[in-house]
């Protein structure tokens, strides 16, 4: 069986020579704007304003960034600029049993003071992570004491 599958459906039909209907409409729009400005402005001002107007309309008619019409590209930019942006990351908190043994990583040779400070820091980080994961529902007295000390240091 032979099937006639349409091809090149994304290519617009050419209406007048190499121009599509949309391109012709943009060119007619440019002509209308230039005709109105010719009647309203003096010669020097008209020629100064005609160049940017012609460039804008030609870009709208022919320029296709990333394969999309420039009008669509501009609308996407405006939508992105004015659309509210909300970035939410919410981690589900699952309370873990404290009865499970935690893996303890020990280094071979360390001084007692450095090891003790590191353990305190690791415990503090674990407590902070647990508090943040529970969204403040589970608080730790050690964390509250650390926060109080940091506030006092900043106030001094």
N, C-alpha and C positions, 0 to 999 in steps of 0.2 A: 504494500500500500504506500502511496505517496501522500505525504502531508505537506500542505502549504503553510509553513510557519512564518509569521511576519518577522521581518528583519529590519534593523535600523529604526526601531520605534522611538528611540530617544532623540532622533534628529528631526528638527522642525522643518516643515515644508518651506521652500523658497517661493516667495510671492512675486517679487519684482527683481529679476536678475539674481544677484547673490544675496539679497536681503530677505529676511523672514518678516512675518507680520509684526512681531514685537519691535524689531529693529526699525521698520518703517514708521511705526507709531512714535517711537522715541525721536526719530528724525523730524517727523511732522510737529511734534511737541517743541523741539528745538527751534524749528522755523517759526512757530507761533510766538514763542518767547522772544526771539530776536526781532520779529516784526513789531511786536508791542513795544519793546525797548527802543526800536528805531523811531517810533512815533513819539515816545515820551522823553527821550534823552537827546542832548545835543551830540554832534558827531564825535568829538573826542571821547566823551564819556561812554558813548555807545561802543566805540571800537575797543576801549579799555575793558568794558564789561562783557563784550561779545566773546572774547577769547576764553575766559573761564567758563562761561555758559556753554559754549560749543564743546569744550573739553569734557565737562561734566556729562552732557547729554551723549556724547560719543562713547564715553566710558560706560554709561548705563546701557547703551545699545550693544556694544561690542566686547567689552572686557568681561571675562569669565574666570574669576579666581577659583581655583580648585574645582573647575568644571561646573560651577554654579553661576547663575546670573548675578551681576553685581547688586541688583536690588535685593535679592534674597540674602546675599551676604551682609548687606548693610542692616537689614531687618534683624538678622541673627545677632549682629553686634549690639544693636539698640536693645533688643530683648535681653541679652546677657547683661548689659550695663544696668538696666533698670529692674530686672527681676530680683526679688530678694534671694539671698544666698544663705542657706542654713545647712551647716555641716554638723551632723549628729553622729556620735559614736557612743553606743551604750553597750556595756559589757554585762552579760547576765551573771549575777552573783550566785554561786553555789557554795553553800557553807560546807567546808571540809571537816571531816572528823579530826579532832586533835589527837586522838589515840594512835593514829598511824605514825609510824616512825619516820622522821625526816632524814634525808640523806645529808650527812655532814662531810663537807670537803675540808680536808686538813692539808696544810702544806708541810713539807718535810722539816725544815729548820726555820723557826721564827722566834723572835723574842716574845716574852709573855705579854708585855704591854701592847705591842703592835697587834698581836693575835686577839687580845681582849678588846681592843678598839675596833678591830675589823668585825668581830662577832657582834659587838654592840651595834655597829653600823648595819650589818646584815639583818639583825633582829629588828632594828628600827625600820629598815626598808620593807621587810616582810609585813610589819605591823601597819605601816603606811599603805602598802598595797592592799592589804586586807580591808583597811578602813575605806580606801577609795573604791574598791570593788563592791563593798556593801553599800555604797553611796551614803556613808555616814551612819548607817543603822548599827553597825558594830564598832564601838570605840574602844580604844586601848588607853589605859591610864599613862603608860610610858609615852605614847604619842602626844597626849594632851600636855604632859610635862615638857616635852621637847618644844612644842608650839609655844607654850608660855615663856620658856627661856629665850626663844628666838624673838618673841615680841619685846621682851624686856631689853634684850641687846639692841634692838633697832631703836627703841625709845631713848636709850642712853646716848 
